[in-house]
Amino acid sequence: MCISYFVMADELTENLLRQWGFSHKIEDFKDQSIDYATLQILTEAELTQLLPVLGERARFRQLWAPER
């Protein structure tokens, strides 16, 4: 059960990244083991590491806020 949750969470994260125009970041999120559960608890500093470009980070935060 735990394994299927992580597969689903990863798919959810990938789908969100694609929908929001961040498909070029999917591999970065995978490399850092960022699934949906982890995405929900990322700090601003961690998000800055994943999305160092300020404009991308601002757009991501705006899109992510309604998901929470």
PyMOL Python script that loads the backbone (N, CA, C, O; Angstrom):
from pymol import cmd

cmd.read_pdbstr("""\
ATOM      1  N   MET A   1       0.823  -1.201   0.000  1.00  0.00           N
ATOM      2  CA  MET A   1       0.000   0.000   0.000  1.00  0.00           C
ATOM      3  C   MET A   1       0.859   1.253   0.000  1.00  0.00           C
ATOM      4  O   MET A   1       0.552   2.217  -0.702  1.00  0.00           O
ATOM      5  N   CYS A   2       1.907   1.249   0.762  1.00  0.00           N
ATOM      6  CA  CYS A   2       2.791   2.402   0.848  1.00  0.00           C
ATOM      7  C   CYS A   2       3.434   2.696  -0.513  1.00  0.00           C
ATOM      8  O   CYS A   2       3.522   3.853  -0.925  1.00  0.00           O
ATOM      9  N   ILE A   3       3.877   1.654  -1.201  1.00  0.00           N
ATOM     10  CA  ILE A   3       4.530   1.840  -2.492  1.00  0.00           C
ATOM     11  C   ILE A   3       3.568   2.466  -3.491  1.00  0.00           C
ATOM     12  O   ILE A   3       3.957   3.389  -4.207  1.00  0.00           O
ATOM     13  N   SER A   4       2.344   2.005  -3.564  1.00  0.00           N
ATOM     14  CA  SER A   4       1.393   2.564  -4.519  1.00  0.00           C
ATOM     15  C   SER A   4       1.079   4.021  -4.194  1.00  0.00           C
ATOM     16  O   SER A   4       0.830   4.815  -5.101  1.00  0.00           O
ATOM     17  N   TYR A   5       1.086   4.383  -2.906  1.00  0.00           N
ATOM     18  CA  TYR A   5       0.855   5.777  -2.539  1.00  0.00           C
ATOM     19  C   TYR A   5       1.945   6.656  -3.130  1.00  0.00           C
ATOM     20  O   TYR A   5       1.654   7.710  -3.696  1.00  0.00           O
ATOM     21  N   PHE A   6       3.219   6.225  -3.001  1.00  0.00           N
ATOM     22  CA  PHE A   6       4.312   7.037  -3.507  1.00  0.00           C
ATOM     23  C   PHE A   6       4.295   7.121  -5.025  1.00  0.00           C
ATOM     24  O   PHE A   6       4.629   8.163  -5.588  1.00  0.00           O
ATOM     25  N   VAL A   7       3.912   6.045  -5.694  1.00  0.00           N
ATOM     26  CA  VAL A   7       3.792   6.087  -7.150  1.00  0.00           C
ATOM     27  C   VAL A   7       2.711   7.092  -7.534  1.00  0.00           C
ATOM     28  O   VAL A   7       2.913   7.913  -8.429  1.00  0.00           O
ATOM     29  N   MET A   8       1.565   7.029  -6.858  1.00  0.00           N
ATOM     30  CA  MET A   8       0.485   7.971  -7.154  1.00  0.00           C
ATOM     31  C   MET A   8       0.924   9.398  -6.849  1.00  0.00           C
ATOM     32  O   MET A   8       0.640  10.314  -7.622  1.00  0.00           O
ATOM     33  N   ALA A   9       1.612   9.590  -5.733  1.00  0.00           N
ATOM     34  CA  ALA A   9       2.053  10.928  -5.355  1.00  0.00           C
ATOM     35  C   ALA A   9       3.035  11.465  -6.390  1.00  0.00           C
ATOM     36  O   ALA A   9       2.965  12.636  -6.763  1.00  0.00           O
ATOM     37  N   ASP A  10       3.936  10.630  -6.851  1.00  0.00           N
ATOM     38  CA  ASP A  10       4.885  11.064  -7.867  1.00  0.00           C
ATOM     39  C   ASP A  10       4.162  11.433  -9.152  1.00  0.00           C
ATOM     40  O   ASP A  10       4.492  12.436  -9.784  1.00  0.00           O
ATOM     41  N   GLU A  11       3.186  10.634  -9.539  1.00  0.00           N
ATOM     42  CA  GLU A  11       2.416  10.944 -10.741  1.00  0.00           C
ATOM     43  C   GLU A  11       1.659  12.255 -10.574  1.00  0.00           C
ATOM     44  O   GLU A  11       1.574  13.050 -11.510  1.00  0.00           O
ATOM     45  N   LEU A  12       1.118  12.479  -9.399  1.00  0.00           N
ATOM     46  CA  LEU A  12       0.400  13.722  -9.135  1.00  0.00           C
ATOM     47  C   LEU A  12       1.344  14.916  -9.248  1.00  0.00           C
ATOM     48  O   LEU A  12       0.997  15.932  -9.849  1.00  0.00           O
ATOM     49  N   THR A  13       2.527  14.792  -8.672  1.00  0.00           N
ATOM     50  CA  THR A  13       3.509  15.872  -8.755  1.00  0.00           C
ATOM     51  C   THR A  13       3.912  16.117 -10.200  1.00  0.00           C
ATOM     52  O   THR A  13       3.978  17.264 -10.643  1.00  0.00           O
ATOM     53  N   GLU A  14       4.182  15.052 -10.934  1.00  0.00           N
ATOM     54  CA  GLU A  14       4.545  15.194 -12.347  1.00  0.00           C
ATOM     55  C   GLU A  14       3.426  15.866 -13.134  1.00  0.00           C
ATOM     56  O   GLU A  14       3.685  16.752 -13.948  1.00  0.00           O
ATOM     57  N   ASN A  15       2.194  15.454 -12.897  1.00  0.00           N
ATOM     58  CA  ASN A  15       1.063  16.046 -13.606  1.00  0.00           C
ATOM     59  C   ASN A  15       0.926  17.531 -13.294  1.00  0.00           C
ATOM     60  O   ASN A  15       0.677  18.334 -14.193  1.00  0.00           O
ATOM     61  N   LEU A  16       1.087  17.900 -12.022  1.00  0.00           N
ATOM     62  CA  LEU A  16       1.015  19.315 -11.660  1.00  0.00           C
ATOM     63  C   LEU A  16       2.114  20.109 -12.353  1.00  0.00           C
ATOM     64  O   LEU A  16       1.866  21.185 -12.898  1.00  0.00           O
ATOM     65  N   LEU A  17       3.320  19.575 -12.326  1.00  0.00           N
ATOM     66  CA  LEU A  17       4.435  20.278 -12.966  1.00  0.00           C
ATOM     67  C   LEU A  17       4.179  20.463 -14.460  1.00  0.00           C
ATOM     68  O   LEU A  17       4.461  21.524 -15.016  1.00  0.00           O
ATOM     69  N   ARG A  18       3.651  19.441 -15.098  1.00  0.00           N
ATOM     70  CA  ARG A  18       3.333  19.554 -16.533  1.00  0.00           C
ATOM     71  C   ARG A  18       2.239  20.598 -16.775  1.00  0.00           C
ATOM     72  O   ARG A  18       2.375  21.461 -17.642  1.00  0.00           O
ATOM     73  N   GLN A  19       1.160  20.510 -16.003  1.00  0.00           N
ATOM     74  CA  GLN A  19       0.035  21.443 -16.181  1.00  0.00           C
ATOM     75  C   GLN A  19       0.469  22.889 -15.978  1.00  0.00           C
ATOM     76  O   GLN A  19      -0.031  23.793 -16.649  1.00  0.00           O
ATOM     77  N   TRP A  20       1.388  23.103 -15.063  1.00  0.00           N
ATOM     78  CA  TRP A  20       1.795  24.463 -14.719  1.00  0.00           C
ATOM     79  C   TRP A  20       2.959  24.975 -15.564  1.00  0.00           C
ATOM     80  O   TRP A  20       3.428  26.096 -15.364  1.00  0.00           O
ATOM     81  N   GLY A  21       3.428  24.152 -16.513  1.00  0.00           N
ATOM     82  CA  GLY A  21       4.504  24.598 -17.394  1.00  0.00           C
ATOM     83  C   GLY A  21       5.905  24.400 -16.824  1.00  0.00           C
ATOM     84  O   GLY A  21       6.847  25.088 -17.220  1.00  0.00           O
ATOM     85  N   PHE A  22       6.036  23.460 -15.895  1.00  0.00           N
ATOM     86  CA  PHE A  22       7.329  23.184 -15.286  1.00  0.00           C
ATOM     87  C   PHE A  22       7.839  21.787 -15.642  1.00  0.00           C
ATOM     88  O   PHE A  22       8.565  21.182 -14.853  1.00  0.00           O
ATOM     89  N   SER A  23       7.472  21.265 -16.818  1.00  0.00           N
ATOM     90  CA  SER A  23       7.916  19.915 -17.169  1.00  0.00           C
ATOM     91  C   SER A  23       9.432  19.801 -17.203  1.00  0.00           C
ATOM     92  O   SER A  23       9.986  18.726 -16.973  1.00  0.00           O
ATOM     93  N   HIS A  24      10.101  20.914 -17.489  1.00  0.00           N
ATOM     94  CA  HIS A  24      11.568  20.895 -17.523  1.00  0.00           C
ATOM     95  C   HIS A  24      12.165  20.691 -16.118  1.00  0.00           C
ATOM     96  O   HIS A  24      13.372  20.480 -15.995  1.00  0.00           O
ATOM     97  N   LYS A  25      11.354  20.749 -15.075  1.00  0.00           N
ATOM     98  CA  LYS A  25      11.824  20.570 -13.697  1.00  0.00           C
ATOM     99  C   LYS A  25      11.489  19.194 -13.113  1.00  0.00           C
ATOM    100  O   LYS A  25      11.877  18.893 -11.984  1.00  0.00           O
ATOM    101  N   ILE A  26      10.775  18.360 -13.869  1.00  0.00           N
ATOM    102  CA  ILE A  26      10.366  17.047 -13.359  1.00  0.00           C
ATOM    103  C   ILE A  26      11.566  16.223 -12.903  1.00  0.00           C
ATOM    104  O   ILE A  26      11.536  15.633 -11.823  1.00  0.00           O
ATOM    105  N   GLU A  27      12.605  16.179 -13.702  1.00  0.00           N
ATOM    106  CA  GLU A  27      13.787  15.385 -13.335  1.00  0.00           C
ATOM    107  C   GLU A  27      14.451  15.940 -12.081  1.00  0.00           C
ATOM    108  O   GLU A  27      14.934  15.173 -11.249  1.00  0.00           O
ATOM    109  N   ASP A  28      14.483  17.265 -11.935  1.00  0.00           N
ATOM    110  CA  ASP A  28      15.053  17.871 -10.721  1.00  0.00           C
ATOM    111  C   ASP A  28      14.260  17.439  -9.494  1.00  0.00           C
ATOM    112  O   ASP A  28      14.841  17.110  -8.459  1.00  0.00           O
ATOM    113  N   PHE A  29      12.940  17.440  -9.607  1.00  0.00           N
ATOM    114  CA  PHE A  29      12.095  17.020  -8.488  1.00  0.00           C
ATOM    115  C   PHE A  29      12.328  15.538  -8.188  1.00  0.00           C
ATOM    116  O   PHE A  29      12.396  15.149  -7.022  1.00  0.00           O
ATOM    117  N   LYS A  30      12.449  14.710  -9.225  1.00  0.00           N
ATOM    118  CA  LYS A  30      12.717  13.281  -9.026  1.00  0.00           C
ATOM    119  C   LYS A  30      14.083  13.074  -8.381  1.00  0.00           C
ATOM    120  O   LYS A  30      14.228  12.275  -7.455  1.00  0.00           O
ATOM    121  N   ASP A  31      15.082  13.801  -8.877  1.00  0.00           N
ATOM    122  CA  ASP A  31      16.440  13.658  -8.328  1.00  0.00           C
ATOM    123  C   ASP A  31      16.477  13.981  -6.835  1.00  0.00           C
ATOM    124  O   ASP A  31      17.282  13.414  -6.096  1.00  0.00           O
ATOM    125  N   GLN A  32      15.625  14.871  -6.403  1.00  0.00           N
ATOM    126  CA  GLN A  32      15.580  15.270  -5.000  1.00  0.00           C
ATOM    127  C   GLN A  32      14.496  14.522  -4.215  1.00  0.00           C
ATOM    128  O   GLN A  32      14.225  14.850  -3.059  1.00  0.00           O
ATOM    129  N   SER A  33      13.877  13.514  -4.847  1.00  0.00           N
ATOM    130  CA  SER A  33      12.827  12.689  -4.222  1.00  0.00           C
ATOM    131  C   SER A  33      11.664  13.529  -3.693  1.00  0.00           C
ATOM    132  O   SER A  33      11.161  13.301  -2.593  1.00  0.00           O
ATOM    133  N   ILE A  34      11.250  14.506  -4.503  1.00  0.00           N
ATOM    134  CA  ILE A  34      10.122  15.355  -4.123  1.00  0.00           C
ATOM    135  C   ILE A  34       8.843  14.742  -4.678  1.00  0.00           C
ATOM    136  O   ILE A  34       8.577  14.823  -5.877  1.00  0.00           O
ATOM    137  N   ASP A  35       8.059  14.133  -3.804  1.00  0.00           N
ATOM    138  CA  ASP A  35       6.744  13.628  -4.184  1.00  0.00           C
ATOM    139  C   ASP A  35       5.706  14.636  -3.668  1.00  0.00           C
ATOM    140  O   ASP A  35       6.066  15.682  -3.127  1.00  0.00           O
ATOM    141  N   TYR A  36       4.447  14.320  -3.836  1.00  0.00           N
ATOM    142  CA  TYR A  36       3.391  15.269  -3.470  1.00  0.00           C
ATOM    143  C   TYR A  36       3.412  15.589  -1.974  1.00  0.00           C
ATOM    144  O   TYR A  36       3.226  16.741  -1.583  1.00  0.00           O
ATOM    145  N   ALA A  37       3.636  14.578  -1.143  1.00  0.00           N
ATOM    146  CA  ALA A  37       3.664  14.805   0.312  1.00  0.00           C
ATOM    147  C   ALA A  37       4.828  15.724   0.689  1.00  0.00           C
ATOM    148  O   ALA A  37       4.677  16.616   1.524  1.00  0.00           O
ATOM    149  N   THR A  38       5.978  15.503   0.073  1.00  0.00           N
ATOM    150  CA  THR A  38       7.145  16.341   0.353  1.00  0.00           C
ATOM    151  C   THR A  38       6.929  17.749  -0.182  1.00  0.00           C
ATOM    152  O   THR A  38       7.332  18.727   0.449  1.00  0.00           O
ATOM    153  N   LEU A  39       6.310  17.850  -1.319  1.00  0.00           N
ATOM    154  CA  LEU A  39       6.031  19.158  -1.921  1.00  0.00           C
ATOM    155  C   LEU A  39       5.235  20.047  -0.968  1.00  0.00           C
ATOM    156  O   LEU A  39       5.432  21.261  -0.927  1.00  0.00           O
ATOM    157  N   GLN A  40       4.347  19.436  -0.213  1.00  0.00           N
ATOM    158  CA  GLN A  40       3.506  20.195   0.705  1.00  0.00           C
ATOM    159  C   GLN A  40       4.270  20.788   1.882  1.00  0.00           C
ATOM    160  O   GLN A  40       3.791  21.731   2.512  1.00  0.00           O
ATOM    161  N   ILE A  41       5.441  20.258   2.186  1.00  0.00           N
ATOM    162  CA  ILE A  41       6.177  20.733   3.361  1.00  0.00           C
ATOM    163  C   ILE A  41       7.494  21.419   3.011  1.00  0.00           C
ATOM    164  O   ILE A  41       8.296  21.703   3.900  1.00  0.00           O
ATOM    165  N   LEU A  42       7.726  21.689   1.732  1.00  0.00           N
ATOM    166  CA  LEU A  42       8.962  22.372   1.347  1.00  0.00           C
ATOM    167  C   LEU A  42       9.031  23.762   1.972  1.00  0.00           C
ATOM    168  O   LEU A  42       8.041  24.492   2.013  1.00  0.00           O
ATOM    169  N   THR A  43      10.202  24.105   2.449  1.00  0.00           N
ATOM    170  CA  THR A  43      10.416  25.454   2.970  1.00  0.00           C
ATOM    171  C   THR A  43      10.733  26.385   1.799  1.00  0.00           C
ATOM    172  O   THR A  43      10.974  25.933   0.679  1.00  0.00           O
ATOM    173  N   GLU A  44      10.727  27.665   2.071  1.00  0.00           N
ATOM    174  CA  GLU A  44      11.076  28.638   1.038  1.00  0.00           C
ATOM    175  C   GLU A  44      12.512  28.416   0.559  1.00  0.00           C
ATOM    176  O   GLU A  44      12.792  28.526  -0.634  1.00  0.00           O
ATOM    177  N   ALA A  45      13.410  28.108   1.476  1.00  0.00           N
ATOM    178  CA  ALA A  45      14.814  27.862   1.106  1.00  0.00           C
ATOM    179  C   ALA A  45      14.933  26.633   0.199  1.00  0.00           C
ATOM    180  O   ALA A  45      15.695  26.643  -0.768  1.00  0.00           O
ATOM    181  N   GLU A  46      14.191  25.592   0.510  1.00  0.00           N
ATOM    182  CA  GLU A  46      14.216  24.383  -0.318  1.00  0.00           C
ATOM    183  C   GLU A  46      13.616  24.648  -1.693  1.00  0.00           C
ATOM    184  O   GLU A  46      14.130  24.169  -2.704  1.00  0.00           O
ATOM    185  N   LEU A  47      12.539  25.404  -1.727  1.00  0.00           N
ATOM    186  CA  LEU A  47      11.925  25.762  -3.003  1.00  0.00           C
ATOM    187  C   LEU A  47      12.893  26.595  -3.846  1.00  0.00           C
ATOM    188  O   LEU A  47      12.942  26.456  -5.069  1.00  0.00           O
ATOM    189  N   THR A  48      13.653  27.451  -3.191  1.00  0.00           N
ATOM    190  CA  THR A  48      14.644  28.277  -3.888  1.00  0.00           C
ATOM    191  C   THR A  48      15.722  27.400  -4.520  1.00  0.00           C
ATOM    192  O   THR A  48      16.212  27.706  -5.607  1.00  0.00           O
ATOM    193  N   GLN A  49      16.089  26.316  -3.848  1.00  0.00           N
ATOM    194  CA  GLN A  49      17.073  25.395  -4.425  1.00  0.00           C
ATOM    195  C   GLN A  49      16.513  24.683  -5.648  1.00  0.00           C
ATOM    196  O   GLN A  49      17.221  24.487  -6.636  1.00  0.00           O
ATOM    197  N   LEU A  50      15.248  24.298  -5.581  1.00  0.00           N
ATOM    198  CA  LEU A  50      14.618  23.598  -6.707  1.00  0.00           C
ATOM    199  C   LEU A  50      14.327  24.535  -7.872  1.00  0.00           C
ATOM    200  O   LEU A  50      14.467  24.160  -9.036  1.00  0.00           O
ATOM    201  N   LEU A  51      13.923  25.755  -7.543  1.00  0.00           N
ATOM    202  CA  LEU A  51      13.550  26.746  -8.564  1.00  0.00           C
ATOM    203  C   LEU A  51      14.349  28.028  -8.313  1.00  0.00           C
ATOM    204  O   LEU A  51      13.821  28.989  -7.754  1.00  0.00           O
ATOM    205  N   PRO A  52      15.614  28.043  -8.724  1.00  0.00           N
ATOM    206  CA  PRO A  52      16.458  29.199  -8.432  1.00  0.00           C
ATOM    207  C   PRO A  52      16.077  30.471  -9.195  1.00  0.00           C
ATOM    208  O   PRO A  52      16.434  31.572  -8.776  1.00  0.00           O
ATOM    209  N   VAL A  53      15.363  30.327 -10.298  1.00  0.00           N
ATOM    210  CA  VAL A  53      14.961  31.501 -11.074  1.00  0.00           C
ATOM    211  C   VAL A  53      13.747  32.133 -10.389  1.00  0.00           C
ATOM    212  O   VAL A  53      12.706  31.495 -10.227  1.00  0.00           O
ATOM    213  N   LEU A  54      13.899  33.379  -9.995  1.00  0.00           N
ATOM    214  CA  LEU A  54      12.875  34.072  -9.207  1.00  0.00           C
ATOM    215  C   LEU A  54      11.502  34.068  -9.869  1.00  0.00           C
ATOM    216  O   LEU A  54      10.498  33.816  -9.202  1.00  0.00           O
ATOM    217  N   GLY A  55      11.443  34.340 -11.149  1.00  0.00           N
ATOM    218  CA  GLY A  55      10.153  34.370 -11.847  1.00  0.00           C
ATOM    219  C   GLY A  55       9.448  33.029 -11.825  1.00  0.00           C
ATOM    220  O   GLY A  55       8.239  32.957 -11.605  1.00  0.00           O
ATOM    221  N   GLU A  56      10.206  31.967 -12.055  1.00  0.00           N
ATOM    222  CA  GLU A  56       9.625  30.620 -11.992  1.00  0.00           C
ATOM    223  C   GLU A  56       9.118  30.312 -10.592  1.00  0.00           C
ATOM    224  O   GLU A  56       8.030  29.762 -10.420  1.00  0.00           O
ATOM    225  N   ARG A  57       9.916  30.672  -9.596  1.00  0.00           N
ATOM    226  CA  ARG A  57       9.534  30.390  -8.209  1.00  0.00           C
ATOM    227  C   ARG A  57       8.267  31.143  -7.824  1.00  0.00           C
ATOM    228  O   ARG A  57       7.387  30.585  -7.170  1.00  0.00           O
ATOM    229  N   ALA A  58       8.172  32.409  -8.228  1.00  0.00           N
ATOM    230  CA  ALA A  58       6.985  33.212  -7.917  1.00  0.00           C
ATOM    231  C   ALA A  58       5.749  32.613  -8.591  1.00  0.00           C
ATOM    232  O   ALA A  58       4.682  32.514  -7.985  1.00  0.00           O
ATOM    233  N   ARG A  59       5.911  32.216  -9.855  1.00  0.00           N
ATOM    234  CA  ARG A  59       4.781  31.617 -10.578  1.00  0.00           C
ATOM    235  C   ARG A  59       4.370  30.293  -9.932  1.00  0.00           C
ATOM    236  O   ARG A  59       3.180  30.004  -9.800  1.00  0.00           O
ATOM    237  N   PHE A  60       5.358  29.492  -9.531  1.00  0.00           N
ATOM    238  CA  PHE A  60       5.070  28.215  -8.876  1.00  0.00           C
ATOM    239  C   PHE A  60       4.303  28.444  -7.582  1.00  0.00           C
ATOM    240  O   PHE A  60       3.300  27.776  -7.331  1.00  0.00           O
ATOM    241  N   ARG A  61       4.765  29.381  -6.755  1.00  0.00           N
ATOM    242  CA  ARG A  61       4.081  29.661  -5.480  1.00  0.00           C
ATOM    243  C   ARG A  61       2.649  30.108  -5.717  1.00  0.00           C
ATOM    244  O   ARG A  61       1.745  29.708  -4.984  1.00  0.00           O
ATOM    245  N   GLN A  62       2.435  30.934  -6.733  1.00  0.00           N
ATOM    246  CA  GLN A  62       1.079  31.403  -7.033  1.00  0.00           C
ATOM    247  C   GLN A  62       0.179  30.232  -7.431  1.00  0.00           C
ATOM    248  O   GLN A  62      -0.971  30.157  -6.996  1.00  0.00           O
ATOM    249  N   LEU A  63       0.689  29.334  -8.241  1.00  0.00           N
ATOM    250  CA  LEU A  63      -0.097  28.176  -8.683  1.00  0.00           C
ATOM    251  C   LEU A  63      -0.285  27.169  -7.550  1.00  0.00           C
ATOM    252  O   LEU A  63      -1.332  26.529  -7.456  1.00  0.00           O
ATOM    253  N   TRP A  64       0.711  27.028  -6.700  1.00  0.00           N
ATOM    254  CA  TRP A  64       0.655  26.046  -5.620  1.00  0.00           C
ATOM    255  C   TRP A  64      -0.291  26.457  -4.511  1.00  0.00           C
ATOM    256  O   TRP A  64      -0.930  25.597  -3.906  1.00  0.00           O
ATOM    257  N   ALA A  65      -0.399  27.744  -4.225  1.00  0.00           N
ATOM    258  CA  ALA A  65      -1.217  28.236  -3.107  1.00  0.00           C
ATOM    259  C   ALA A  65      -2.647  27.677  -3.119  1.00  0.00           C
ATOM    260  O   ALA A  65      -3.115  27.213  -2.079  1.00  0.00           O
ATOM    261  N   PRO A  66      -3.350  27.703  -4.247  1.00  0.00           N
ATOM    262  CA  PRO A  66      -4.727  27.166  -4.239  1.00  0.00           C
ATOM    263  C   PRO A  66      -4.790  25.661  -3.990  1.00  0.00           C
ATOM    264  O   PRO A  66      -5.818  25.157  -3.539  1.00  0.00           O
ATOM    265  N   GLU A  67      -3.695  24.931  -4.281  1.00  0.00           N
ATOM    266  CA  GLU A  67      -3.673  23.477  -4.102  1.00  0.00           C
ATOM    267  C   GLU A  67      -3.648  23.107  -2.625  1.00  0.00           C
ATOM    268  O   GLU A  67      -4.132  22.040  -2.249  1.00  0.00           O
ATOM    269  N   ARG A  68      -3.099  23.961  -1.796  1.00  0.00           N
ATOM    270  CA  ARG A  68      -2.937  23.643  -0.373  1.00  0.00           C
ATOM    271  C   ARG A  68      -4.229  23.614   0.346  1.00  0.00           C
ATOM    272  O   ARG A  68      -4.260  23.362   1.550  1.00  0.00           O
TER     273      ARG A  68
END
""", "prot")
cmd.dss("prot")
cmd.show_as("cartoon", "prot")
cmd.util.cbc("prot")
cmd.orient("prot")
